[in-house]
Every structure is written in structure tokens, then in C-alpha cells.
């Protein structure tokens, strides 16, 4: 009986051994055989893996890999993605405008300033050297001008024009008058107390500012060698001009204009107190 029980136990042990061997072989086969399966997951926050959730992404891994394979794959995938992102295109970032910032207005390019051409000079001083001893006023509507060269000082027209009179007054003063037409307006300049006339002068002769009229003198009623220069905005000896058709009208009109603020040549140009060139 004891022998039979021993044999039965041996048989059972042998069977169990075969069963274990068979199971081990089957497990070995199963372990060697790769069975694909699908794991779906979604990355939520790489810094907090505890919040990772399973979702739709498909990854195929082998059963031979350790159970941490999905997590390792996720970490590797994220690191690779960061490297690829570093190598990729830069993202545009919109910066919030500073509300206190004010755009400077566009600066206009400086334009080249064109030099304005000064108007041509029309009026000139009557002598190359001169000194004012009396200015226009009521009863004496002219400039009195002296010169250190005295009778050697030549008298010139104060503007281009036409000789309108060559005559002596009742006291014997030598006088020349010139009619000027400036932009359609008539003016008369009168030169009194000349010592002598220049040659070849006649009424109606055109003259310029560079044509000599005579020499400074003291003829007529005079206290010394000087030029009595009167400039009025009328046409002396012109019958069509009711203000200056004769000498009496000319004198009366001159006094009237001086009272109104008209001061002869100084109303046309700046007349200095003294000068050494025209």
C-alpha cells in the first residue's frame, strides 16, 4: 500500500511537472510573440503628468516593453517636439500698445528754399556824395543836399525818365525837371540851384540814372552850394494833369502832399543822412 501511494505521488508530481513545463513553454511562446495593442492618450500638461488622460492618439508597442513605455514615449515625444519647435519658425507675438505712447507726426522733408529775386532798383540818390541838411516840410517840400566836393559834385536823375523842363526861376536859379513813368504812374523830379547844365540837354530827351544833368551850385536864392531836390507824384507842365500843369499848381500840390505825409524821394526809397555812393 505504501509503495502504491508513493507511486501515485510520483505520478502526480510528474504530471504537475509536465504541466508546469508545458505552461512555461506556452508562456515563453507568448512572451516572444509580439501582440500589438493600441493605447490612446492626450497630453494635458507636461509639467504635471498626473493629469494625463487616455484619448485618441494611437501608438503600437510590444508586450515585451515595460509598463512605463507609454509614459516614456510621451516624454520623449514632448522633448522631441520642443527640439523641433526650437528649430522651426518663430511665432509672431502681438505686443500690447502703450496707451501713453504718441506717434510722432511724420517730418516733412525740408524743401530747398528758392532765393527770391529782389525787385529791380528804380530810384537812386542824385549824387555820388551827399549830406542831408534839410528834409521836406510845408513851405519847403524838398531835400537840401550838400557835398564836400561842392560845385564839382555831378547831379544825376533819381530815376530813368524824359526831360520835361530846362529853365531859370525869377531869381536866376538853374533848374531841370524830369518826368518819370513808373508802372503807369507819373512822377516829376526837380533839380534846383545848379551851377551849370550838362551838354546836349533838351526838353524831351530820354535820360537814365547815369546821365549827368549838371553840377551842384548856388544859383538863385541860396545860402550855399547845395542841391534842392523835389520829387512829386504828378506830371509838371502836363496840361492833362490838373494838379501840376504849371509851376504854381506844382508848388500848391507839393505842400498839400507833404501835409498828407508824402515826403518826396524818401517815400520811394530809404534816403540816408549821409552817403558816399549812389
LOBAKOL-216011 format. One record per residue (C-alpha): residue number from 1; y, z, x; residue in one letter. Coordinates in Angstrom, 3 decimals, decimal comma, padded with zeros to 6 digits. Layout:
% residues N
n yy zz xx res
NUM Y Z X A $
...
% end
This chain:
% residues 278
n yy zz xx res
1 000,000 000,000 000,000 X $
2 002,349 000,902 002,765 X $
3 001,567 -002,365 004,539 X $
4 002,330 -004,347 001,393 X $
5 005,654 -002,598 000,902 X $
6 006,629 -003,357 004,473 X $
7 005,728 -006,995 003,979 X $
8 007,774 -007,161 000,783 X $
9 010,762 -005,630 002,521 X $
10 010,439 -008,078 005,392 X $
11 010,248 -010,956 002,931 X $
12 013,324 -009,740 001,115 X $
13 015,154 -009,347 004,430 X $
14 014,129 -012,823 005,477 X $
15 015,305 -014,255 002,155 X $
16 018,580 -012,430 002,418 X $
17 018,943 -013,690 005,969 X $
18 018,343 -017,286 004,868 X $
19 020,745 -016,791 002,022 X $
20 023,411 -015,453 004,353 X $
21 022,794 -018,215 006,853 X $
22 022,999 -020,790 004,067 X $
23 026,184 -019,219 002,755 X $
24 027,629 -019,137 006,231 X $
25 026,800 -022,756 006,791 X $
26 028,335 -023,670 003,445 X $
27 031,476 -021,672 004,243 X $
28 031,663 -023,310 007,640 X $
29 031,451 -026,706 005,996 X $
30 034,084 -025,732 003,501 X $
31 036,392 -024,446 006,204 X $
32 036,024 -027,594 008,254 X $
33 036,634 -029,808 005,259 X $
34 040,340 -030,201 004,553 X $
35 041,120 -029,817 000,915 X $
36 044,667 -030,945 000,088 X $
37 046,683 -028,961 -002,347 X $
38 050,307 -029,037 -003,449 X $
39 052,908 -026,320 -003,019 X $
40 056,241 -026,712 -004,768 X $
41 059,223 -024,640 -003,650 X $
42 063,022 -024,652 -003,833 X $
43 065,397 -023,437 -001,140 X $
44 067,851 -020,981 -002,569 X $
45 069,299 -019,080 000,369 X $
46 068,108 -019,500 003,950 X $
47 069,525 -016,067 004,813 X $
48 067,568 -014,345 002,073 X $
49 064,044 -015,785 001,929 X $
50 063,021 -013,167 -000,581 X $
51 064,875 -015,206 -003,203 X $
52 062,885 -018,378 -002,571 X $
53 061,280 -019,818 -005,705 X $
54 058,479 -022,272 -006,254 X $
55 059,742 -025,587 -007,652 X $
56 059,179 -029,358 -007,440 X $
57 059,117 -030,212 -003,737 X $
58 055,663 -031,426 -002,629 X $
59 054,121 -030,524 000,691 X $
60 050,493 -031,233 001,747 X $
61 048,955 -028,677 004,099 X $
62 045,453 -027,836 005,241 X $
63 043,496 -024,743 004,246 X $
64 042,958 -024,228 007,945 X $
65 046,643 -023,343 008,294 X $
66 047,633 -019,683 007,944 X $
67 049,002 -018,416 004,691 X $
68 052,530 -018,342 006,205 X $
69 052,567 -022,138 006,575 X $
70 054,919 -022,823 003,636 X $
71 057,461 -020,277 004,912 X $
72 057,238 -021,634 008,478 X $
73 057,599 -025,164 007,187 X $
74 060,644 -024,117 005,207 X $
75 062,289 -022,503 008,259 X $
76 061,541 -025,494 010,451 X $
77 062,772 -027,838 007,765 X $
78 066,040 -025,919 007,430 X $
79 066,621 -025,782 011,194 X $
80 065,890 -029,486 011,492 X $
81 068,252 -030,138 008,633 X $
82 071,007 -028,171 010,366 X $
83 070,489 -030,174 013,574 X $
84 070,585 -033,429 011,636 X $
85 073,689 -032,255 009,836 X $
86 075,335 -031,445 013,160 X $
87 074,594 -034,952 014,344 X $
88 075,644 -036,544 011,086 X $
89 079,051 -037,431 009,644 X $
90 081,776 -034,825 009,397 X $
91 082,571 -033,640 005,931 X $
92 086,150 -034,019 004,695 X $
93 087,781 -030,718 003,809 X $
94 090,736 -030,632 001,457 X $
95 093,318 -028,087 002,568 X $
96 095,492 -026,374 000,024 X $
97 099,101 -027,422 000,447 X $
98 101,571 -024,762 001,447 X $
99 103,835 -024,312 -001,588 X $
100 106,692 -023,311 000,722 X $
101 106,364 -026,446 002,793 X $
102 109,012 -029,040 002,141 X $
103 108,568 -032,554 003,340 X $
104 111,414 -033,746 005,445 X $
105 113,111 -036,816 003,984 X $
106 112,411 -039,969 005,947 X $
107 115,025 -040,501 008,552 X $
108 116,782 -043,740 008,366 X $
109 116,847 -045,748 011,499 X $
110 120,278 -045,801 012,955 X $
111 121,938 -049,081 012,284 X $
112 123,807 -050,779 015,008 X $
113 127,455 -050,288 014,344 X $
114 129,296 -053,528 014,468 X $
115 132,626 -053,248 016,145 X $
116 135,342 -054,096 013,697 X $
117 137,685 -056,756 014,930 X $
118 141,186 -055,332 014,837 X $
119 143,674 -057,369 012,843 X $
120 145,807 -059,680 014,944 X $
121 149,102 -058,189 016,039 X $
122 152,036 -059,731 014,203 X $
123 155,008 -057,553 015,061 X $
124 156,248 -056,810 018,604 X $
125 159,058 -054,911 020,309 X $
126 162,122 -057,080 021,068 X $
127 162,438 -056,217 024,785 X $
128 160,186 -055,584 027,756 X $
129 162,015 -052,318 028,489 X $
130 163,814 -050,255 025,907 X $
131 165,041 -046,895 024,722 X $
132 165,990 -045,970 021,138 X $
133 169,487 -044,459 020,838 X $
134 169,898 -044,742 017,038 X $
135 167,484 -045,228 014,117 X $
136 168,102 -046,817 010,689 X $
137 170,127 -044,819 008,165 X $
138 172,612 -045,501 005,402 X $
139 175,602 -047,403 006,786 X $
140 173,658 -048,345 009,935 X $
141 170,422 -049,998 008,829 X $
142 169,191 -050,994 012,296 X $
143 167,732 -049,695 015,574 X $
144 170,100 -049,470 018,545 X $
145 168,156 -050,195 021,747 X $
146 169,336 -049,835 025,331 X $
147 167,663 -050,845 028,602 X $
148 168,047 -049,731 032,244 X $
149 168,356 -053,422 033,087 X $
150 171,388 -053,722 030,808 X $
151 172,524 -057,368 030,442 X $
152 169,542 -058,527 032,474 X $
153 167,244 -057,499 029,633 X $
154 165,958 -060,546 027,723 X $
155 165,717 -060,441 023,923 X $
156 162,639 -061,870 022,180 X $
157 161,732 -062,372 018,483 X $
158 159,831 -059,447 016,922 X $
159 157,522 -061,963 015,197 X $
160 156,965 -065,701 015,003 X $
161 159,427 -067,496 012,763 X $
162 162,251 -070,004 012,376 X $
163 165,861 -069,533 013,486 X $
164 167,948 -069,166 010,313 X $
165 171,378 -068,372 011,841 X $
166 173,337 -068,564 015,116 X $
167 176,869 -067,204 014,674 X $
168 179,613 -064,700 015,585 X $
169 180,870 -061,985 013,288 X $
170 184,600 -061,269 012,734 X $
171 184,687 -059,037 015,863 X $
172 183,113 -061,694 018,080 X $
173 179,570 -060,311 018,352 X $
174 176,991 -062,948 019,226 X $
175 174,259 -062,882 016,569 X $
176 170,963 -064,660 015,931 X $
177 168,827 -064,313 012,768 X $
178 165,204 -065,406 012,344 X $
179 163,260 -065,974 009,117 X $
180 159,632 -064,771 009,172 X $
181 156,978 -065,736 006,644 X $
182 154,153 -063,167 006,863 X $
183 151,330 -063,788 004,394 X $
184 153,734 -065,414 001,938 X $
185 156,362 -062,648 002,165 X $
186 159,790 -063,347 003,659 X $
187 161,475 -061,146 006,280 X $
188 164,715 -061,508 008,284 X $
189 165,297 -060,092 011,767 X $
190 168,880 -059,856 013,069 X $
191 169,855 -059,525 016,786 X $
192 173,460 -058,431 017,386 X $
193 175,785 -057,901 020,443 X $
194 174,092 -060,499 022,695 X $
195 175,907 -061,262 025,936 X $
196 174,802 -064,908 025,791 X $
197 172,363 -067,178 023,993 X $
198 169,300 -068,778 025,497 X $
199 169,380 -072,533 025,995 X $
200 168,323 -075,112 023,438 X $
201 168,553 -072,919 020,368 X $
202 169,402 -074,343 016,955 X $
203 169,049 -073,381 013,306 X $
204 165,660 -074,451 012,019 X $
205 163,924 -074,195 015,389 X $
206 160,491 -072,551 015,273 X $
207 160,170 -069,720 017,764 X $
208 157,389 -067,415 018,886 X $
209 157,376 -063,875 020,166 X $
210 157,514 -065,260 023,722 X $
211 160,616 -067,456 023,279 X $
212 163,817 -065,982 024,718 X $
213 166,781 -065,662 022,340 X $
214 169,396 -064,472 024,879 X $
215 170,405 -061,434 026,903 X $
216 171,331 -057,913 025,858 X $
217 175,118 -057,389 025,703 X $
218 178,060 -055,538 024,203 X $
219 179,963 -058,281 022,370 X $
220 181,853 -057,399 019,181 X $
221 182,394 -053,801 018,156 X $
222 180,148 -051,961 020,636 X $
223 180,229 -048,744 022,663 X $
224 177,996 -050,133 025,434 X $
225 175,331 -052,651 026,310 X $
226 172,651 -052,474 023,658 X $
227 170,793 -054,464 021,001 X $
228 171,467 -053,865 017,330 X $
229 168,165 -054,856 015,656 X $
230 167,802 -055,062 011,868 X $
231 164,609 -056,145 010,035 X $
232 164,706 -056,551 006,236 X $
233 162,210 -057,816 003,672 X $
234 164,360 -060,653 002,370 X $
235 165,486 -064,161 003,391 X $
236 169,055 -064,153 004,720 X $
237 171,049 -067,330 003,996 X $
238 168,411 -068,461 001,485 X $
239 170,182 -069,424 -001,767 X $
240 166,937 -068,811 -003,644 X $
241 166,930 -065,134 -002,608 X $
242 169,418 -063,250 -004,814 X $
243 169,260 -060,173 -002,559 X $
244 170,155 -061,850 000,733 X $
245 171,763 -065,205 000,032 X $
246 174,800 -064,221 002,167 X $
247 175,816 -061,518 004,676 X $
248 177,468 -059,241 002,087 X $
249 174,354 -059,261 -000,076 X $
250 172,260 -058,681 003,058 X $
251 174,240 -055,548 004,026 X $
252 174,140 -054,125 000,498 X $
253 170,421 -054,810 000,150 X $
254 169,747 -053,213 003,564 X $
255 171,458 -049,958 002,562 X $
256 169,544 -049,910 -000,706 X $
257 166,165 -050,368 001,042 X $
258 166,913 -047,675 003,617 X $
259 167,644 -045,241 000,772 X $
260 164,253 -046,203 -000,717 X $
261 162,517 -045,297 002,571 X $
262 162,252 -048,726 004,137 X $
263 163,038 -048,371 007,872 X $
264 163,011 -051,879 009,211 X $
265 160,708 -052,590 012,167 X $
266 159,165 -049,092 012,044 X $
267 157,837 -049,971 008,580 X $
268 155,859 -052,785 010,222 X $
269 154,692 -051,138 013,440 X $
270 154,960 -047,976 015,491 X $
271 158,252 -048,023 017,363 X $
272 158,183 -045,611 020,338 X $
273 161,226 -043,773 021,551 X $
274 160,922 -045,482 024,921 X $
275 158,724 -048,252 026,355 X $
276 158,135 -050,356 029,485 X $
277 156,181 -053,231 027,956 X $
278 156,057 -055,003 024,641 X $
% end
